[in-house]
Amino acid sequence: MPVQEIHQTPFPSTPAWLWRIYDYIGAHTNGFRAENERDRARLRVAMPIVGVSWIFLFHQIAGIPITATESIWMISSLTYAAAAMAFWAYLRPHPTGGVHAQYAFLALDPVFIGWALYAAPQLLAWFLVLMLVTIVRVGFRYGLNAMKVELGFAWFGAALPLLFSSFWHSELQMSASLLLMLGWAWWLCAPLIRTVEKARLLEIERQIERTRFESLQDSLKAKSEFLSRVSHELRSPLQGVVSALDVIEERFAKDAAEAELLSRIRRGATALNTQLRDLLTLARGDVGKMEVNPVPFEVGELAVTIAAEFRTEAQAKGLALVVDTPVDPVFVVADPARIDQVLTNLLANATRHTKVGTVRLKLYPYGAELGCLRFEVSDTGPGIDNDRIPTLFDPYTRFGEITRKGEGAGLGLAVVRSVLQFLGGNVSVSSETGQGTTFTVTIPAELLDGERPRGGGPQPSRVLVVDDRKEVLEAIASVVKQLGFECDMALSVATAANLLGAHAYDIVFLDLDMPVKSGYDLAAETRRGDGPNRGSRIVSISAADVPDDRRGWPFDGHLTKPITMQAIQRAIAQPAPAATAPR
């Protein structure tokens, strides 16, 4: 349905009163106007031709001569058909034009019908059916208002011969039947037409929403591509600055004053690089193109490294920077770069806002029951008013003295939220004015503790099921376990990526319609990567059919929901792919 035809601008020369009539009828604002006006023009061409042919055959069969009145009507009808043909030819290159001509024809239609019934009453059987069909079609295509107008025209056209033709005066029962049948068209069809009209309006609204959504997606994509290009153009010269700093610090920094100047330059370069990274993260998060690269690492070491970047700034302000990690190392598979980005922004805010006291980064022991890492970043700064917390993570939002001084771009917490939403994590904040603020972050991660114990005897295949709907995930997983296989579950793409980086699976059931990032993108990244599941079988699951064009399709099969136990069993029983190269 072409949305651009839904609302048309009236011609400047059109009188307001005439346009109000047009608007009441609604035909010119209907999304199907271009198509239906051509249909109506073709019908106007066919009606006179069929009518003239019917009169000619009727007189030939009956053996009676054609009257002068009938001859005049036949000539007028063929002229009307020629005009309708010209209008149809005009509409082909101008599908939404001819609004005035459209309504002129609507006014001439009842005159043509009335003249036909006056000149040739024997056309009644054919014209009555034609009128009823036309009136009902107008209602379904253009709505009830248009049907009212068309019905009024039909009554007017039918009334003319009833008033002036002696045939209709003598056939009162037929005259009454004609008028009643025109009325029944309204009473019988109006409720159904009203329902169809509501459904059409709803579909038009949905189409408008889809168009707006697609336009927004295109805009976000263009913004992301623009920021990517800008980031590349800025980072290239920034690399030259950083490299030159490394050489100068190594060769020429002799005293404390020079070292301080170089340190300022390095802090500026680091801050610029951080801002570029955050801008790019927000842009990619908006279009669902943020990347996740899970690798094995030790979380405590990462926390200490991140905190060390702020130690100089904290010492300069007289702050105590404390890093609290578990005694035992915590080895996990997750994306350390994204965790670094989250904690860096939180520590930057805490260090910048706190004048006196302590900034603390705490890592809790791995939460095996939730499969998550848990961090706390707390400070003894001025705190945040409770009424400002709901907008705390909006872009360019700053509070307290930061607002007055103009420090910071206000992107940090928005980046934190965007990254955590993508990773399937969460952030909460508690604050008391004058006492400080605490941010608690949970991030899904897979504990790297070797293969999980599976007991003695033959080991079952290991299966991963990924779906964003918990009830669907648990249902499929229960079937997999019922078949005797070990099954891991993931509710988000980020959690699935961690599991795929930590364990080798015989088969992965992956939902295509995942939020934030699609299952297709995760499968394609798994095929391109060097992880343990590069050659594993990946089966897509979805409530929709897969596309016909599967070039570059990263899946080995597809299951359509609802999925039966037999379908899962057949998918698991399929042989593994012969090659492990990316598709």
C-alpha positions in Angstrom: 0.0 0.0 0.0 1.7 3.2 -1.1 1.8 5.5 1.9 2.4 8.6 -0.2 -1.1 8.3 -1.6 -2.8 8.3 1.8 -2.7 12.1 2.2 -2.8 14.3 -0.9 -2.5 18.1 -0.8 -5.5 19.9 -2.4 -4.9 22.0 -5.5 -4.4 25.7 -4.6 -7.2 26.7 -6.9 -9.8 24.3 -5.3 -12.4 26.2 -3.3 -12.5 25.2 0.3 -16.2 24.2 0.2 -15.5 21.9 -2.7 -12.6 20.3 -1.0 -14.6 19.7 2.1 -17.1 17.7 0.0 -14.2 15.8 -1.5 -12.8 15.1 2.0 -16.2 13.9 3.3 -16.5 11.4 0.5 -12.9 10.3 1.2 -12.1 8.8 -2.2 -9.2 11.1 -3.0 -7.5 10.4 0.4 -7.8 6.6 0.1 -4.6 4.7 -0.3 -6.1 2.7 -3.2 -7.3 5.7 -5.2 -4.9 5.3 -8.1 -5.7 1.7 -8.7 -9.5 2.1 -8.1 -9.9 5.1 -10.3 -8.5 3.2 -13.3 -10.9 0.3 -12.4 -13.8 2.8 -12.4 -12.7 4.3 -15.7 -12.6 0.9 -17.3 -16.1 0.2 -15.9 -17.4 3.4 -17.4 -16.0 2.3 -20.8 -17.6 -1.1 -20.5 -21.1 0.0 -19.3 -22.2 2.0 -22.4 -20.7 -0.5 -24.8 -22.5 -3.4 -23.1 -25.7 -1.4 -22.8 -25.7 -0.4 -26.5 -25.0 -4.0 -27.5 -27.8 -5.2 -25.3 -30.4 -2.8 -26.8 -29.2 -3.7 -30.3 -29.5 -7.5 -29.7 -32.9 -7.0 -27.8 -34.4 -5.3 -30.9 -32.9 -7.8 -33.3 -34.3 -10.7 -31.3 -37.7 -9.1 -30.7 -37.9 -7.9 -34.3 -38.9 -4.3 -33.4 -37.3 -1.1 -34.6 -35.0 1.0 -32.5 -36.8 4.2 -31.4 -35.4 7.7 -31.9 -35.0 8.1 -28.1 -33.0 4.9 -27.9 -30.8 6.0 -30.8 -30.0 9.3 -29.1 -29.2 7.3 -25.9 -26.9 4.9 -27.8 -25.0 7.8 -29.3 -24.7 9.6 -25.9 -23.5 6.3 -24.3 -20.8 5.8 -26.8 -19.7 9.4 -26.3 -19.6 8.8 -22.6 -17.5 5.7 -23.2 -15.0 7.7 -25.3 -14.7 10.3 -22.5 -14.1 7.5 -19.9 -11.5 6.0 -22.2 -9.7 9.3 -22.4 -9.8 9.6 -18.6 -8.4 6.1 -18.2 -5.5 7.0 -20.6 -4.8 10.1 -18.6 -4.7 8.1 -15.3 -2.0 5.8 -16.6 0.9 8.4 -16.5 -0.9 10.4 -13.7 -2.2 7.7 -11.3 -3.1 10.2 -8.5 -4.3 13.0 -10.8 -7.7 14.0 -12.1 -9.4 14.6 -8.8 -11.9 17.1 -10.4 -12.6 14.8 -13.3 -13.2 12.0 -10.9 -16.0 13.8 -9.1 -17.4 15.1 -12.4 -17.8 11.5 -13.6 -19.3 10.6 -10.3 -22.0 13.2 -10.9 -22.5 12.1 -14.5 -22.9 8.4 -13.5 -26.5 8.7 -12.2 -27.5 10.9 -15.1 -26.2 8.2 -17.5 -28.1 5.5 -15.5 -31.3 7.6 -15.3 -31.2 8.4 -19.0 -30.7 4.7 -19.8 -33.7 3.6 -17.7 -35.8 6.4 -19.2 -34.8 5.7 -22.8 -34.7 1.9 -22.6 -36.6 0.4 -19.6 -35.7 -3.1 -20.9 -32.2 -2.4 -19.5 -33.5 -2.6 -15.9 -32.4 -6.2 -15.2 -28.9 -5.6 -16.4 -28.5 -2.1 -14.9 -29.9 -3.0 -11.5 -27.3 -5.6 -10.9 -24.6 -3.3 -12.2 -25.8 -0.5 -9.8 -25.9 -2.8 -6.8 -22.4 -4.2 -7.5 -21.0 -0.7 -8.1 -22.5 0.8 -4.9 -21.2 -2.1 -2.8 -17.7 -2.0 -4.4 -17.5 1.8 -3.7 -18.4 1.1 0.0 -15.7 -1.5 0.4 -13.1 0.5 -1.5 -13.7 4.0 -0.2 -15.8 3.6 3.0 -19.3 4.4 4.2 -19.3 8.1 3.3 -18.5 7.3 -0.3 -21.1 4.7 -0.4 -23.7 7.1 0.9 -22.9 9.6 -1.9 -22.9 6.8 -4.5 -26.3 5.5 -3.2 -27.7 9.1 -3.3 -26.6 9.4 -6.9 -28.2 6.0 -7.7 -31.5 7.1 -6.1 -31.4 10.3 -8.0 -30.6 8.4 -11.3 -33.5 6.0 -10.6 -35.9 8.8 -9.7 -35.6 10.6 -13.0 -37.3 7.9 -15.1 -39.9 7.2 -12.4 -41.0 10.9 -12.7 -40.9 11.3 -16.4 -41.4 7.9 -18.0 -44.9 6.5 -18.6 -43.5 3.0 -18.5 -42.5 3.4 -14.9 -45.8 5.0 -14.0 -47.6 1.9 -15.2 -45.2 -0.5 -13.5 -45.4 0.7 -9.9 -44.4 -2.6 -8.4 -41.2 -2.7 -10.4 -40.5 1.0 -9.5 -40.9 0.2 -5.8 -38.7 -2.9 -6.1 -36.0 -0.8 -7.8 -35.9 1.8 -4.9 -36.1 -0.9 -2.2 -33.2 -2.9 -3.6 -31.1 0.2 -3.7 -31.9 0.7 0.0 -31.2 -2.9 0.9 -27.7 -2.4 -0.4 -27.0 -0.1 2.5 -28.8 -2.1 5.2 -27.2 -5.4 4.3 -23.6 -4.2 3.6 -23.0 -1.2 5.9 -22.0 -3.3 9.0 -19.5 -5.3 7.0 -18.1 -2.3 5.2 -17.7 -0.5 8.6 -15.6 -3.5 9.8 -13.5 -3.5 6.6 -13.0 0.3 6.9 -11.7 0.0 10.4 -9.3 -2.8 9.4 -8.1 -0.8 6.4 -7.4 2.3 8.7 -5.5 0.0 11.1 -3.4 -1.4 8.3 -2.6 2.1 7.0 -1.5 3.1 10.5 0.7 0.0 10.7 2.2 0.8 7.4 3.0 4.3 8.5 4.6 3.0 11.6 6.6 0.5 9.6 7.7 3.3 7.3 8.7 5.5 10.2 10.6 2.6 11.8 12.5 1.8 8.6 13.3 5.5 8.2 14.6 5.6 11.8 16.7 2.5 11.2 18.2 4.0 8.1 19.0 7.2 9.9 20.6 5.3 12.8 22.6 3.2 10.3 23.8 6.3 8.5 24.8 7.9 11.8 26.7 4.8 12.8 28.5 4.7 9.5 29.3 8.4 9.7 30.7 8.1 13.2 32.8 5.0 12.2 34.4 7.1 9.4 35.0 10.0 11.7 36.4 7.8 14.3 38.8 6.3 11.8 39.9 9.7 10.5 40.5 10.9 14.0 42.2 7.9 15.4 44.8 7.7 12.7 46.4 11.0 13.5 45.9 10.3 17.2 48.0 7.2 16.8 50.8 9.4 15.6 50.5 11.6 18.7 50.6 8.7 21.0 53.6 7.1 19.2 55.5 10.4 19.3 54.8 10.7 23.0 56.3 7.3 23.6 59.5 8.3 21.8 59.7 11.7 23.5 59.2 10.2 27.0 61.8 7.6 26.3 64.5 9.9 25.0 64.0 13.5 26.0 62.0 13.7 29.3 64.7 14.8 31.7 63.0 16.7 34.6 59.7 16.7 36.4 58.3 19.8 34.5 58.8 18.1 31.2 57.3 14.9 32.5 54.2 16.7 33.7 53.7 18.4 30.3 54.0 15.1 28.5 51.6 13.5 31.0 49.0 16.2 30.3 49.3 15.6 26.6 48.9 11.8 27.1 45.9 12.3 29.3 44.3 14.5 26.6 45.0 11.9 24.0 43.6 9.1 26.2 40.5 11.2 26.9 40.0 11.9 23.2 40.4 8.2 22.4 37.9 7.3 25.1 35.3 9.8 23.8 35.7 8.4 20.3 35.2 4.8 21.6 32.1 5.8 23.5 30.5 7.7 20.6 31.1 4.7 18.3 29.7 2.3 21.0 26.5 4.4 21.3 26.0 4.5 17.6 26.5 0.8 17.1 24.3 0.0 20.0 21.5 2.0 18.4 21.5 -0.2 15.3 22.3 -3.5 17.1 25.8 -3.8 15.5 27.9 -3.8 18.6 30.4 -6.6 18.6 31.2 -9.0 21.4 34.5 -11.0 21.4 34.6 -13.4 24.4 38.0 -14.7 25.4 39.4 -16.4 28.5 40.9 -14.0 31.1 41.3 -13.5 34.9 38.9 -10.9 36.1 40.8 -9.7 39.2 43.8 -8.8 37.1 41.6 -6.9 34.7 40.0 -4.9 37.6 43.5 -4.0 39.0 44.7 -2.9 35.5 41.6 -0.7 35.0 41.9 0.9 38.4 45.6 1.7 37.8 44.6 4.1 35.0 43.0 6.3 37.6 45.5 6.1 40.4 47.5 9.2 39.3 44.3 11.3 39.1 43.1 10.0 42.5 46.4 10.7 44.2 46.5 14.2 42.8 43.1 14.9 44.4 44.1 13.2 47.7 41.7 10.3 47.2 42.1 6.7 48.3 41.6 4.3 45.3 40.8 0.8 46.6 40.5 -2.4 44.5 38.9 -5.3 46.3 39.1 -8.7 44.6 38.6 -12.3 45.8 41.5 -14.2 47.1 41.2 -16.9 44.5 41.6 -16.0 40.9 38.4 -15.9 38.8 39.0 -17.2 35.3 36.0 -16.6 32.9 35.2 -16.4 29.3 33.6 -13.0 28.4 34.5 -9.8 26.5 37.2 -8.0 28.6 37.1 -4.9 26.3 33.4 -4.3 27.0 33.9 -4.9 30.8 36.8 -2.5 30.6 34.6 0.1 28.9 31.9 -0.2 31.6 34.2 0.0 34.6 36.3 2.7 33.1 33.3 5.0 32.7 32.1 4.3 36.2 35.5 4.9 37.7 36.0 8.1 35.7 32.7 9.5 37.0 33.5 8.4 40.6 37.0 9.9 40.5 35.8 13.1 38.8 32.9 13.8 41.2 34.6 12.9 44.5 36.6 15.6 46.3 37.4 13.9 49.6 37.4 10.3 50.7 37.6 7.0 48.8 36.8 5.5 45.4 36.4 1.7 45.5 36.2 -1.0 42.9 35.0 -4.3 44.3 34.8 -7.6 42.5 32.6 -10.3 44.1 33.2 -14.0 43.8 31.7 -15.6 40.7 28.0 -16.1 41.0 27.6 -19.6 39.7 23.8 -19.7 40.3 23.3 -16.7 37.9 26.4 -17.2 35.7 27.4 -13.6 36.2 30.3 -11.4 37.3 29.3 -8.7 39.9 31.2 -5.4 40.4 30.6 -2.5 42.6 32.0 1.0 42.0 31.4 3.3 45.0 32.6 6.7 46.1 32.2 9.2 48.9 31.2 12.0 46.6 28.3 14.4 46.8 25.7 11.8 45.9 22.7 12.1 43.5 19.2 13.3 44.3 16.7 10.5 44.0 14.5 12.4 41.5 17.5 12.6 39.1 18.3 8.9 39.2 15.7 7.9 36.5 17.4 10.1 33.9 20.9 9.3 35.1 21.7 7.1 32.1 20.4 9.4 29.4 23.0 10.8 27.0 24.5 14.2 27.9 23.1 14.1 31.4 25.3 15.6 34.1 24.7 16.5 37.7 25.9 18.6 40.6 29.1 20.7 40.2 29.9 18.9 37.0 27.0 20.7 35.3 28.2 24.1 36.5 31.8 23.5 35.5 31.0 21.9 32.2 33.4 19.0 32.7 32.7 15.8 30.8 30.5 15.1 27.8 27.8 13.2 29.7 28.2 10.1 27.6 29.8 7.8 30.1 26.7 6.4 31.9 24.7 6.2 28.6 27.6 4.0 27.3 27.4 1.9 30.4 23.7 1.2 29.9 24.1 0.6 26.1 26.9 -1.9 26.6 25.2 -3.7 29.5 22.0 -4.0 27.5 23.9 -5.6 24.7 25.8 -8.0 27.0 22.6 -9.0 28.8 23.8 -7.4 32.0 22.3 -5.0 34.4 23.3 -1.8 36.4 21.7 -0.4 39.5 22.5 2.7 41.5 22.0 3.7 45.1 22.9 7.1 46.4 22.5 9.3 49.4 23.0 13.0 49.1 26.2 14.1 50.8 27.3 10.4 51.5 28.2 9.0 48.1 27.0 6.8 45.3 27.3 3.0 44.6 26.9 1.5 41.1 26.3 -2.3 41.1 27.0 -4.1 37.8 26.3 -7.7 36.8 27.7 -9.1 33.5 27.1 -12.6 32.2 30.3 -14.6 32.0 31.1 -18.3 31.7 33.3 -19.7 34.4 36.5 -21.2 32.9 37.0 -24.2 35.2 37.7 -27.0 32.7 35.1 -29.4 31.5 32.2 -29.9 33.9 32.0 -33.3 35.5 29.7 -35.6 33.7 29.9 -38.9 35.7 31.1 -42.2 34.5 30.2 -44.2 31.4 29.7 -42.9 27.9 29.5 -39.1 27.7 26.4 -37.6 26.0 26.7 -34.9 23.3 26.6 -31.3 24.6 23.9 -29.0 23.2 23.4 -25.3 23.5 19.9 -23.7 23.2 19.6 -20.0 22.6 16.3 -18.2 22.8 15.2 -14.9 24.4 11.9 -16.2 25.6 12.4 -18.1 28.9 9.4 -20.4 28.5 10.5 -21.5 25.0 14.1 -21.9 26.1 13.2 -24.2 29.0 10.7 -26.1 26.9 13.3 -27.0 24.2 16.0 -27.6 26.8 13.7 -30.1 28.6 13.2 -32.0 25.4 16.9 -32.1 24.8 17.6 -33.4 28.3 14.8 -35.9 27.9 16.7 -37.3 24.9 19.7 -37.9 27.1 21.9 -35.0 26.1 23.6 -32.4 28.3 22.1 -29.0 27.6 23.3 -25.4 28.3 20.9 -22.5 27.9 21.3 -18.8 27.0 18.7 -16.0 27.1 20.8 -13.5 25.3 23.3 -13.3 22.4 26.0 -12.1 24.8 25.6 -15.1 27.1 25.6 -17.4 24.2 28.8 -15.9 22.8 30.5 -16.5 26.2 29.4 -20.1 26.2 30.5 -20.6 22.6 33.9 -19.2 23.5 34.3 -21.4 26.6 32.9 -24.8 25.5 32.7 -27.0 22.4 29.2 -28.0 21.4 28.1 -30.8 19.1 25.0 -28.8 18.1 23.6 -25.3 18.7 19.9 -24.4 18.5 19.9 -20.7 17.9 16.8 -18.4 17.7 17.0 -16.1 14.7 14.8 -13.4 16.3 17.0 -12.4 19.2 16.8 -8.8 20.6 19.7 -6.3 20.3 21.6 -8.7 18.0 20.2 -11.3 15.7 20.9 -15.0 15.9 22.1 -14.8 12.3 24.9 -12.3 13.2 26.0 -14.6 16.1 26.2 -17.6 13.9 28.1 -15.7 11.2 30.6 -14.5 13.8 31.0 -18.0 15.2 31.8 -19.3 11.7 34.3 -16.6 11.0 36.1 -16.9 14.4 38.7 -19.2 15.7 36.7 -20.5 18.7 35.9 -24.1 19.5 32.6 -24.0 17.7 33.7 -22.8 14.3 32.8 -26.2 12.8 30.0 -27.1 15.1 26.5 -27.7 13.7 24.3 -24.7 14.2 20.5 -25.0 13.6 18.3 -21.9 13.4 14.9 -21.9 15.1 12.2 -19.4 14.4 8.5 -18.9 14.2 8.9 -17.7 10.6 10.2 -19.5 7.5 13.8 -19.0 6.4 14.5 -16.9 3.3 14.7 -18.5 -0.1 18.1 -16.9 -0.8 20.6 -18.7 1.5 23.8 -17.5 0.1 26.3 -17.2 3.0 23.8 -18.9 5.2 25.7 -19.8 8.4 23.3 -22.5 9.6 23.2 -26.3 8.9 19.5 -26.6 9.3 16.3 -24.9 10.4 13.4 -25.8 12.7 10.1 -23.9 12.6 8.3 -23.3 15.9 6.5 -25.2 17.5 9.3 -27.7 17.6 8.6 -31.4 18.3 10.8 -33.9 20.1 11.1 -35.8 16.8 12.3 -32.7 15.0 15.0 -32.1 17.6 16.0 -35.7 17.5 16.3 -35.7 13.7 18.4 -32.5 13.9 20.8 -34.0 16.5 21.1 -37.2 14.5 22.2 -35.4 11.3 25.9 -35.8 10.5 28.3 -33.0 11.4 29.4 -30.8 8.5 32.4 -32.1 6.6 34.2 -28.7 6.5 34.9 -26.3 9.2 35.5 -23.3 7.1 33.2 -20.3 7.3 30.2 -20.5 5.0 
